Amino acid sequence: MDIVSLTALFGWMTVLNFALLIISTLMLTLFRTPIIRIHSRLSGLEETALKPVYLYFLGFYKVLIIVFNLVPYLALKLL
């Protein structure tokens, strides 16, 4: 694989993962009550305990996207 192909790969990975992050954020924002009920039944957590878990998940996922997708893409673009 050459640098051009790797750059394209990391670029598309970044776009797709940020799209998934935006969709997840919108789903948790727009359909909060049904999602909280479903996850509360599945995990056994209280409904009040799930809100910080969602924020942690979204924040951690964003950091992972930046570290493993965006930074390598930018580094390859600078080469």
N, C-alpha and C positions, 0 to 999 in steps of 0.2 A: 504494500500500500504506500502510495506516495503522499507528500505533504498536502497536495491539493485535495485528494480524496479524504484524508483525515480531517482537514479543515471543514470540508462539506459535511462530513459525518458529525463532528462536534457541533457544527452550526445547527443542523437539523435536530440533533438531540436536545440542544438548548431550547429551540423553538417549541418542540413537542412537549418537553417537560414543563416549560413555563405555561403552555396552553393547558396542560393537565392541572397545574397549580391554580390557574385562574378558574377553571371549571369547578375544581374542588371547593375553592373559596366561595364561588357563587352558589353552589349547591348547599353549602353549610350556612350561607347567609339567607338564602331564599326559602329553604325547606328545613329550617332549624328544628322545629318541633317534631315532625315525623322522624327525622334522622336521629334526634336525641332519644326518642322512644325506642327505636330499633336498636341503637347501640347500647342503651341502658339495659334492655332485655338480654342482649347477646353477651355483654361483658359483666353484668352484675354491678356496675357502678351506679351511683346516684346520678340523677340528672344534673345536679349542680356541679358535680365533679367532672363531668364530661367537657364543659366549656373550656377549662384550662388545657385539657388534653388535646382538644381540637387546635387551640392556638399553638401549643407545643409542636404538634404534628406539622402544621402549615409552616411554622418558622423553621423547623428542622429540615423539612423538605426543600424550602427555599435555599437554605445554606448548602445543602447537598447539591442542588442544581448549580449554584454559583461555583462551588469548589470543583465538582467533577465534570461540569459541562461548559460553563461560561469561561472560566479561567484557562482551560486548555485550548478552547477556541480562540480566545484573544492572544494567547501565546503563539499559536500556530499562525494567526494572521500577522503577527509582528515579524515572523521569520521571512 
